[in-house]
Amino acid sequence: GDPDPVLRCIVSGFFANAAKFHSTGAYRTIRDDHELHIHPTSVLYAEKPPRWVVYNEVIQTTKYYMRDVTAVESAWLLELAPHFYQQGT
């Protein structure tokens, strides 16, 4: 019933592929500040955008689109990948 353990496992594997929703309506990668969008075929595309996501891959068409996107908690990034992230990033 509780999805958090599964989501935390996804974060531990895809921590380098994290993005935060930006005021422009797009996502920005945490480490390199690249602009990304949720792919139109994603179930999250028509939903209220989650603040933080991790993704499996990026494809380029007219924009850079994230595929296999999962909403996550930002605290999990610091907890599960402290070697990659620092507080404030």
VENHUBEL-V149414 format. One record per pair of residues at least 4 apart in sequence whose C-alpha atoms are under 7 Angstrom apart, sorted by the first residue. I is the first residue (numbers start at 1). J is the second residue. If there is no record, write none. Layout:
# VENHUBEL-V149414
i: {I I}
j: {J J}
This chain:
# VENHUBEL-V149414
i: {3 4 5 6 7 7 8 8 9 10 11 11 11 12 12 14 14 14 15 15 15 17 17 18 18 18 18 18 19 19 19 19 19 19 19 20 20 20 20 20 20 20 21 21 21 21 21 21 22 22 22 26 26 26 27 27 27 28 28 28 28 29 29 29 30 36 36 36 37 37 37 38 38 38 38 38 39 39 39 39 40 41 50 52 52 52 52 53 53 53 53 54 54 54 54 55 55 55 55 55 56 56 56 57 57 57 58 58 58 58 59 59 59 60 60 75 76 77 78 78 78 81 82 85}
j: {7 8 9 10 11 72 12 76 13 14 15 54 77 80 81 54 55 56 54 77 81 54 55 29 30 53 54 55 27 28 29 30 52 53 54 27 28 29 30 51 52 53 25 26 27 28 51 52 26 27 28 35 36 37 35 36 37 33 34 35 36 33 34 35 89 64 65 66 64 65 66 42 45 65 66 67 45 65 66 67 45 45 71 71 72 73 74 69 70 71 72 69 70 71 72 66 67 68 69 70 67 68 69 66 67 68 64 65 66 67 64 65 66 64 65 79 80 81 82 85 86 85 86 89}
